[in-house]
């Protein structure tokens, strides 16, 4: 058994999002340490809550699994994980007639809200929620949005808009339901609750979710996020007084202020303007945004291709990924990421020898991004293990641990991955000795992980 967690591939381009489920080990630690890294053009699968099968995430949101959007799939096997989610969903529905927090000052029609925001000089706060079924949405409403302290302060800066996806749609008009679905796609909502901040034109500049602590900490957080819009507007205002490449640089500064996530969707006209102003790539902006756009196109095609991934068809998927590589001729990091999907499929297809060769060819390149280099070293560990080259796999794990000796999360994950490979090869005593010798050297969460692993190993002895 190969312990593969493909979530380390850049967010939105991850086979995890395309249906290749990961499990445990070193790559999980890399995902954890890089969880908040966001890159232009790579987006996660959008989820429009038609069938609301939900699971709690570690960030206090509920992930949405939309079965209706996947009707093009030949089959939709119901895994144990999804079955548990359905049970959790049924439990939430069992709340029945429970009453939820008051949001009487909130709008539901976005166009009306935009008009109010424009006339009052305010921004929009859009709460994407499942008001009668989503646990964390209900908590956010009860603890923050329904509190008088929140209304008194937030209404000075925002027009509040509820974008609701209730399980009981009896009181929601078809117009609002259609509007909400469109907005969920537009803002690429992937979990509930999601709070989007936008200007009066509807251009988003920040996103957040549930935060514990009540209204005051949440209001302080909103004030920090609103600074992004202020910086954006200042940069755009400077751009109005400039020309050529300097104007392009100022516009780029404005997009950086709001973050990468929205650059190619909500600000496409600004992106086109930047590329036109830097037509000769004097400022390096045209080539950078071309790469962002290519990343998005490739990511969209990979997402569509893998949306209905089914085990046993890896050879077909490998051929299609290779066809995408020929079609787009990607370079640099985009090529490395596409090859990462290819490598994961090869591991699933039990072709570790090809993965080792691919990893070696990539790791020879000096231009490979440090994060990508680390990820490919992990991939090679998986392939070496699958190919029963255990000594080589252990040596590479030790090198990774040594190179990242100051990062306890990665060190612990290296020890854990090595132990898991040992267990997979019936080396229980060695695995126990390895983990036991490292428990005392680690601290905090890393030490707790080792202790849990040690208990699991001891249960097998």
C-alpha positions in Angstrom: 0.0 0.0 0.0 1.3 3.4 -0.9 0.5 6.3 1.4 -0.3 9.1 -1.1 -1.8 12.4 -0.2 -1.8 14.5 -3.4 -3.0 17.6 -1.6 0.4 19.1 -1.8 -0.1 20.0 -5.4 -0.9 23.8 -5.7 -4.3 24.6 -4.5 -7.1 24.2 -7.1 -4.8 22.0 -9.2 -4.7 19.2 -6.7 -5.8 15.7 -7.6 -7.4 15.8 -4.1 -9.9 18.2 -5.6 -10.2 16.1 -8.7 -11.1 12.9 -6.8 -7.8 11.3 -5.9 -8.2 10.8 -2.2 -5.1 11.1 -0.1 -4.4 9.5 3.3 -1.6 10.2 5.6 2.1 10.7 6.2 4.7 13.3 5.1 2.6 14.9 2.4 -0.1 15.7 4.9 2.4 17.8 6.8 3.4 19.6 3.7 -0.3 20.4 3.0 -0.6 21.7 6.5 2.4 23.9 6.4 1.4 25.4 3.0 -2.4 25.4 3.5 -2.8 29.1 3.3 -0.6 29.6 0.2 -2.8 30.8 -2.7 -1.6 31.3 -6.3 -3.2 33.1 -9.2 -5.4 31.1 -11.5 -5.7 27.9 -9.5 -9.1 27.5 -8.1 -10.9 24.7 -6.2 -13.9 22.9 -7.5 -17.0 25.1 -7.2 -19.8 23.7 -5.2 -23.3 24.9 -5.6 -25.4 23.6 -2.8 -28.2 21.7 -4.5 -27.7 18.5 -2.5 -26.1 19.6 0.8 -24.0 16.8 2.0 -21.7 18.4 4.5 -18.6 17.6 6.6 -17.0 19.8 9.2 -13.5 21.1 8.3 -10.8 22.2 10.7 -11.4 25.8 9.9 -15.0 25.9 11.3 -16.7 25.6 7.9 -18.7 23.0 6.3 -17.5 21.6 3.0 -20.2 21.2 0.4 -20.5 18.1 -1.8 -22.8 18.8 -4.7 -24.0 15.5 -6.2 -26.4 17.1 -8.7 -23.5 18.9 -10.5 -21.9 15.5 -11.1 -24.8 13.9 -13.0 -22.4 13.5 -16.0 -20.7 10.7 -14.0 -21.4 7.2 -14.9 -21.5 6.3 -11.3 -21.2 7.9 -7.9 -19.9 5.3 -5.4 -21.0 6.1 -1.8 -17.9 5.9 0.3 -18.0 5.3 4.1 -16.8 8.9 4.5 -19.7 10.3 2.4 -22.1 8.0 4.2 -21.0 9.5 7.5 -21.5 13.0 6.1 -25.0 12.1 5.0 -25.8 10.9 8.5 -24.4 14.2 9.9 -26.6 16.0 7.4 -29.7 14.1 8.5 -28.9 14.9 12.1 -28.9 18.6 11.2 -32.2 18.3 9.4 -33.6 16.7 12.5 -33.4 20.1 14.2 -36.7 20.7 12.5 -38.4 23.8 13.8 -35.4 25.1 15.7 -35.2 28.9 15.7 -32.1 30.6 14.4 -30.6 34.0 14.8 -32.3 37.2 13.7 -30.9 39.0 10.6 -33.7 41.5 10.1 -31.3 44.2 8.8 -30.0 42.0 6.0 -30.9 42.3 2.3 -31.5 39.3 0.0 -31.6 41.0 -3.4 -28.0 41.8 -4.4 -28.9 44.5 -7.0 -30.9 46.4 -4.4 -28.0 46.0 -2.0 -25.5 47.4 -4.6 -27.8 50.4 -5.1 -27.9 51.1 -1.4 -24.2 50.7 -1.0 -23.5 53.1 -3.9 -25.9 55.7 -2.5 -24.6 55.4 1.1 -20.9 55.1 0.3 -20.7 51.6 1.8 -19.3 48.2 0.8 -21.2 44.9 0.6 -20.9 42.1 3.1 -22.3 38.9 1.6 -22.9 35.9 3.9 -23.1 32.7 1.9 -24.9 30.4 4.4 -27.1 27.5 4.9 -29.3 29.1 7.5 -31.3 26.1 8.7 -28.8 23.2 8.3 -25.2 24.4 8.4 -23.9 24.1 12.0 -21.1 26.7 11.6 -23.4 29.1 9.7 -25.9 29.0 12.6 -23.1 29.6 15.1 -21.8 32.6 13.1 -25.3 34.1 13.0 -26.1 33.5 16.7 -22.7 34.6 17.9 -22.0 37.5 15.6 -24.5 38.6 13.0 -27.6 38.6 15.2 -25.9 40.6 17.9 -26.9 44.3 18.3 -23.3 45.2 18.8 -22.5 43.9 15.3 -25.4 45.7 13.6 -24.6 49.0 15.3 -21.0 48.9 14.0 -21.1 46.9 10.7 -24.0 49.0 9.3 -21.8 52.0 9.3 -19.5 50.5 6.7 -21.5 47.7 5.0 -24.8 46.8 3.4 -25.4 43.3 4.8 -26.6 40.7 2.3 -27.6 37.1 3.1 -27.0 34.6 0.3 -28.9 31.7 1.7 -29.2 28.1 0.6 -31.8 26.7 3.1 -32.9 23.1 3.1 -36.5 24.4 3.3 -37.0 26.7 0.4 -40.7 27.4 1.0 -40.1 31.0 1.9 -37.5 31.7 -0.7 -38.5 32.9 -4.1 -37.3 31.3 -7.3 -35.6 34.6 -8.2 -33.6 34.7 -5.1 -32.7 31.0 -5.4 -31.5 31.5 -8.9 -29.6 34.7 -7.9 -27.9 32.8 -5.1 -26.8 30.0 -7.3 -25.3 32.4 -9.8 -23.5 34.3 -7.0 -22.1 31.1 -5.6 -20.6 30.2 -9.0 -19.4 33.8 -9.5 -17.5 34.0 -6.2 -16.5 30.3 -6.4 -17.9 29.4 -3.0 -16.6 26.1 -1.8 -17.6 25.9 1.8 -20.1 27.4 4.3 -20.2 29.8 5.8 -18.2 32.1 3.5 -18.3 35.8 4.0 -17.3 37.9 0.9 -16.5 41.6 1.1 -17.1 43.6 -2.1 -17.4 47.2 -3.2 -20.6 48.8 -4.3 -20.0 47.5 -7.8 -19.9 44.0 -6.5 -16.1 43.5 -7.0 -14.8 41.3 -4.2 -11.7 42.2 -2.3 -11.7 39.8 0.7 -13.1 36.5 1.9 -13.4 35.0 5.4 -15.6 32.6 7.4 -16.6 31.6 10.9 -14.4 33.2 13.7 -14.9 32.5 17.4 -15.1 35.3 19.9 -18.3 37.2 19.2 -19.0 40.5 17.4 -16.0 42.6 18.5 -13.2 40.4 17.3 -15.2 39.8 14.1 -15.7 43.5 13.5 -11.9 44.1 14.1 -11.2 41.4 11.5 -13.6 43.1 9.0 -11.8 46.4 9.5 -8.5 44.7 8.7 -10.0 43.2 5.5 -11.4 46.5 4.5 -7.9 47.9 4.4 -7.4 45.7 1.3 -10.0 47.7 -0.6 -8.6 51.0 0.5 -5.1 49.9 -0.7 -6.6 48.7 -4.0 -8.4 52.0 -4.6 -5.3 54.0 -3.7 -3.2 52.0 -6.3 -5.9 52.3 -8.9 -6.1 56.0 -8.3 -2.4 56.4 -8.8 -2.6 54.4 -12.0 -5.1 56.9 -13.4 -2.3 59.5 -13.4 0.3 57.3 -15.0 0.9 55.8 -18.4 2.6 52.8 -20.0 4.4 50.2 -17.9 4.3 52.4 -14.8 0.5 52.4 -15.0 0.5 48.7 -15.4 2.7 48.3 -12.3 0.3 50.4 -10.3 -2.7 48.4 -11.5 -0.8 45.2 -10.6 -0.2 46.6 -7.1 -4.0 47.1 -6.7 -4.7 43.5 -7.7 -2.1 42.3 -5.2 -3.8 44.2 -2.5 -7.1 42.3 -2.9 -5.2 39.0 -3.3 -4.7 36.5 -6.0 -7.9 34.6 -5.7 -10.1 37.2 -7.4 -7.6 38.7 -9.9 -8.6 36.7 -13.0 -12.3 36.5 -12.3 -13.6 39.7 -10.8 -10.9 42.0 -12.3 -10.4 40.5 -15.8 -10.6 43.9 -17.4 -7.8 45.2 -15.2 -5.7 42.1 -16.1 -6.3 42.8 -19.8 -5.3 46.4 -19.3 -2.1 45.4 -17.5 -1.1 43.0 -20.3 -1.8 45.7 -23.0 0.2 48.3 -21.2 3.1 46.0 -20.8 2.8 44.5 -24.3 6.6 44.1 -24.7 6.9 42.6 -21.2 9.3 45.3 -20.1 8.0 45.1 -16.5 7.6 41.3 -16.6 3.8 41.7 -16.1 2.6 40.4 -19.4 4.4 37.1 -19.1 3.4 36.7 -15.5 -0.3 37.2 -16.2 -0.1 35.0 -19.2 1.1 32.2 -17.0 -1.7 32.9 -14.5 -4.2 32.6 -17.3 -2.7 29.5 -18.7 -2.6 28.0 -15.2 -6.3 28.7 -14.9 -7.2 27.2 -18.3 -5.2 24.1 -17.6 -6.6 23.8 -14.0 -10.1 24.1 -15.3 -9.6 21.3 -17.8 -7.9 19.1 -15.3 -10.8 19.7 -12.8 -13.3 18.8 -15.5 -11.4 15.7 -16.5 -11.0 14.4 -13.0 -14.5 15.4 -11.7 -15.7 11.8 -12.1 -12.4 10.0 -11.4 -12.9 6.3 -11.0 -10.2 3.8 -9.9 -9.1 1.4 -12.5 -9.1 4.0 -15.4 -5.8 5.6 -14.5 -4.2 4.7 -17.9 -7.0 6.6 -19.7 -6.5 9.6 -17.4 -2.8 9.5 -17.8 -3.2 9.7 -21.6 -5.5 12.7 -21.3 -3.2 14.6 -18.9 -0.4 13.9 -21.4 -2.6 15.3 -24.1 -3.2 18.5 -22.1 0.6 18.8 -21.7 1.0 18.6 -25.5 -1.9 21.0 -26.1 -0.7 23.8 -23.8 3.0 23.2 -23.8 3.3 24.5 -20.2 6.6 25.8 -18.8 8.1 26.3 -15.4 6.0 25.7 -12.4 2.8 25.1 -14.3 4.6 22.2 -16.1 5.8 20.9 -12.7 2.2 21.0 -11.3 0.7 19.2 -14.3 3.4 16.6 -14.1 2.5 16.3 -10.4 -1.0 15.2 -11.4 0.5 12.8 -13.8 2.8 11.3 -11.1 -0.1 10.8 -8.8 -2.0 8.9 -11.5 1.0 6.8 -12.2 1.3 5.8 -8.6 -2.4 4.9 -8.5 -1.8 2.8 -11.7 1.0 1.0 -9.9 3.7 2.4 -12.2 6.3 3.6 -9.6 9.3 3.1 -11.9 8.0 5.8 -14.3 7.3 8.1 -11.3 10.9 7.7 -10.1 12.2 8.6 -13.6 9.9 11.6 -13.8 10.9 12.8 -10.4 14.6 12.5 -11.2 14.2 14.5 -14.4 12.4 17.3 -12.5 14.7 17.4 -9.5 17.7 17.8 -11.8 16.5 21.2 -12.9 17.9 24.1 -10.9 15.0 26.3 -11.7 12.4 24.2 -9.9 10.6 26.2 -7.2 11.7 25.1 -3.6 8.2 24.1 -2.7 7.8 22.1 -5.9 11.2 20.5 -5.3 10.1 19.4 -1.8 6.9 18.0 -3.2 8.7 16.0 -5.8 11.0 14.6 -3.3 8.0 13.4 -1.4 6.6 11.9 -4.6 9.8 10.0 -5.1 9.6 8.6 -1.6 6.1 7.2 -2.4 7.4 5.7 -5.7 10.5 4.2 -4.1 8.3 2.6 -1.4 5.8 1.3 -3.9 8.8 -0.1 -5.9 10.1 -1.9 -2.7 13.3 0.2 -2.8 13.0 0.7 0.9 16.6 1.6 1.7 16.5 4.3 -1.0 13.1 5.6 0.3 14.4 5.7 3.9 17.6 7.5 2.8 15.6 10.2 0.9 13.2 10.7 3.9 16.3 11.2 6.2 17.6 13.8 3.7 14.3 15.6 3.7 14.2 15.6 7.5 17.8 16.9 7.7 17.2 19.7 5.2 14.1 20.8 7.2 15.5 20.1 10.7 14.1 23.4 12.1 10.5 22.5 11.0 9.2 20.1 13.6 6.1 19.4 11.6 8.1 18.1 8.6 10.5 16.3 10.9 7.6 14.5 12.6 6.0 13.7 9.3 9.3 12.2 8.0 9.5 10.0 11.0 5.8 9.0 10.7 6.1 8.3 7.0 9.2 6.1 7.5 7.3 4.3 10.3 4.3 3.8 8.0 6.4 2.3 5.3 8.0 0.0 7.9 4.5 -1.1 9.1 3.4 -1.7 5.5 6.4 -4.1 5.2 5.7 -5.9 8.5 8.7 -4.2 10.3 6.6 -3.4 13.3 9.4 -3.6 15.8 11.6 -1.2 13.8 8.7 1.2 13.4 8.1 1.2 17.2 11.8 1.8 17.9 12.0 4.6 15.4 8.9 6.5 16.7 9.7 5.9 20.4 13.2 7.3 19.9 11.8 10.5 18.4 8.9 11.2 20.8 11.0 12.9 23.4 12.9 15.1 20.9 9.8 16.8 19.6 7.4 19.3 21.2 3.8 20.5 21.0 1.6 19.1 18.2 4.5 17.2 16.6 5.1 15.3 19.8 1.4 14.6 20.1 1.3 13.1 16.6 4.2 10.9 17.5 2.5 9.7 20.7 -0.6 8.8 18.8 1.3 6.9 16.2 3.2 5.1 18.9 0.0 4.0 20.4 -1.2 2.7 17.0 2.0 0.8 16.5 1.8 -0.7 20.0 -1.7 -1.9 19.3 -0.3 -4.1 16.5 2.5 -5.6 18.5 
